[in-house]
Amino acid sequence: MKFFLKKIRRFLSRGVLSWVRVGSSLLILINRLYGKLYTKLWQYADLASYEHRFDHLRGVDNFYWVERGIKGLRYLPEKAKVLDLGCGDGIYSGIFYSTRAKHIDAIDYDHKIISLAKKYYKKPNINFICSNILTDVFPDTNYNVAFLFAVIEHFSVKEGQALLKKISLSLATGGCLLGSTPLFSEIGGHNIEHQNEFSSEEGLRIFLFPFFESIEIWVSPWPGRRECYFLCQKPKHNL
């Protein structure tokens, strides 16, 4: 009797495992299809700021979107006061930065995306704010870290310079700005929202230098683009 019961249990467990494997494969396939559909439609469907709700569906080989969170944590001290500019759907502040920061002011101009951020990434130490980072006053000063990922290229040269000055004035002594922008071999024609694209690390450094004494730049190769990260320290108003 025990022998037959053992056989039955083994048969059932194998059957369940088979269904789990089939179900997992189907979910992965569906997720990848959704992710590919997003990459085709995002420019035409006002989906750009929601990209990370789709990126993770494209599979573990599409890990590039995680870089901003990992790199942000590297330069984020414990109990830091953080300014997350152009926070989008809030995924980086919600999943990454909130685990270490004491307080985060996460700002985006789109009220729809801020509502989404509050819904999915609400944390007691995050203040999601709908505001214009160029024209509106920041919620506070003396931030230890400011993040500016994939934002600076959306402003004109004059507007970008004004924003960098504003950020430098908002940082505490010893504070830093960590951000990124894509580098293109040819300027223009990549994103209808881009107003000031960069083609070289040196060009980006020249743009940042009037506001920060210490600038470190490095490039991460992404599929179809080069993501250029910049770490700016020693705001010139503090010197």
N, C-alpha and C positions, 0 to 999 in steps of 0.2 A: 504493500500500500504506500509506504513512504517513498519507494522507488518511483511509483507512478505520479505521486504528488510533486516530487522533485522535477520530473520530466515536464509536467504541466506548468509549473512555475517558470521553468527555463524557457518553455515555448512562449508563454505570455510575455516574459520580460524581453525576449528577442523581438516579439511582435511590436511591443510598445516602443522599444528603441528604434525599430525600423520606421515607425510612424513619426517619431521625433526627428529622425534624420531627414525624412522626406519633408516634413513641415519646416524644418530649419532651412533646407535648401530652397524651398519655395519663398520663404520670407526674404532670404538673401537676394533671390532673383528679383522679387517685387521691389525691394528697396533700391537695388541698382537701377532698375527701370525708372523709378521716381527720380533718382539722382541724375540720370542722363537726361530725362525730360526737363528737369530744372536748368541744366546747363544750356539747353537749346532755347529756353523761353525766358530766362531771367531778364534779359535786356528789354523785352517787349511787354512784360507783365507786371512791372513795378515790384519785382521780387529781390532786387539786389541786396537790400538790407536784411533779408531773411535767409541769406545763403547758408548759414551754419545749421539751420534746421533741415537742410537737404544734404549738405556735404558729407555728414557722417553716414548717410545711407548708401553712399557710393562704394563702401567697402573699406577694409582696414588698410588697403594699399593707398587710399586717399587720406593720408595722415597730415597733410600740409596745413590744414586749417587749425590744427592743434598747436602749431608753433607759437602763435601769439600768446597763448595761455602759458605755455612752458617757459618761454623767454621772459614773460612778465613776472612770473614767480621768481625767476633767478635774481631779479633786481628789486624785489619787493621785501623790505625788512618786516619783521614781526611787528604787529600793532601799528602799521603805517597808515597814514592818511592819504587816500588815493583819489585822483581825478581821472576818470575814464571818459575821454572826449570822443564823440562819435561812437557811442557804445553799441549802437545797433540793437539787436534783439537781447542784449545783456548776457549772452552766454559766457563770455570770458570773466566778467565780474562775478556772475552767479556761480560758476563752477570752479574757477581757478582762484581769482584774487580774493574772494570773500573768505577763503580758508585761512588767510594769513593777515589780511588788513583789519585794522580796527574800525575804519570807516571809509566808505566809498561813495563819492558823488559821481554817478554815471549819467552822462548827458547825451541826448540826441534830439534833433529838431522835429522828428516825425512822431506825432502823438500816437499814431497807430502802433508803431513799433515799441514805444515806451509802454503802452498798455500790455503788449505781448510780453515784454521783459518783466513787468510786475506780476504777470500771471504765472510765468514759468520759472523765473529765477529770483523771486522775492526772498530776501534774506534780511535779518534784523540789522545788519551792518551796511546795507546798500540803500542809498537814496537815489532812485531812478527819477530823472528830471527831464521834462520836455522843455527845451530851451535852445536858443541859437547861440552856439559857442563863440561866434564872432562878434555879435552885437550885444548880447546880454552879459551882465556881470556874473562871474563865477560865484557859486554858493559860499565859498570860503577862501582862505589864503593859507599859506604855509603848508602846502601839500608836500609829502615826502616823495611821491612818484606821480607823474602825469603820463597817461597812455594816449597815443595818437596814431592808431593803426589804420592804414589805408584811408586817410582823411585829407592830408595836406594837398594832394593832387586835385581835390574837388574845389579848391579856392583859387582865385586869380593870384598872381604874384603879389600884388599889393595887399590883398586880403590875407594871404598866407603869412606875409611878414608881420602884419598886425596881430595875427593869432599867435605867432611865435613869441612876440614881445609880451603879449598878454600872459602866456603860459610862463615865461621866464619870471615875470613879476609875481606869479602866484605860488612859486616854489619856495619851500623853506631852505635855509642854509644847508647845503649838503644834498639837496633834492635833485632829482633828475627827470628828464623827459625821455621816454622810450617809445619809438614809433616805427612806422614802416611806410613805404610807398613802392609801387612797381617801377622797374626800369624798362624802358622800351628802346629798341634800336632806332625806331622812327617815331617822331612825336606826332600825336594826333590820330584820330580814327579808331581808337580802342574802346572808348566808353564815352557816351554822349554827355556824361556828368563831369568829365575831367576838364579842368581849365588850366592846369599847370603840371604837365608831365615832365619827368626827368629821364635823361638818356645815359647818365653816367654817375658814378659815385662822387666824382669830383664836383660835378654840377650841383649835386645835393648838398655836399659839404659847404660849398660857397654860399648856398642859400641859407644854411643854418648858422654859419659862423658869426654873423653880426649879433647874435643873441646868446651864444654859448661859447665859453672858452675851450672846453674839452668836448670833442666830438669823435665818437667811434662809429664806424660804418662797416657793415658786412653784408654779403649777398647770399641769399638762399635760393638755389635753383628750383623753381616750381615748374610743373608741366605747362609749357606755352608762355612762361613769363619768368622774370627774375625779381624776386621780392627783396627789396633793399631795406635793411633794418638800420636805425640810427639811435644811438645812445648819447644824449646831450647832458653834460654836467657843467657845473660852475657857471650859472647864469651871470651874464656880464654886469647886471645891476648889483650883484653881491660883491664884485671885486673892488 
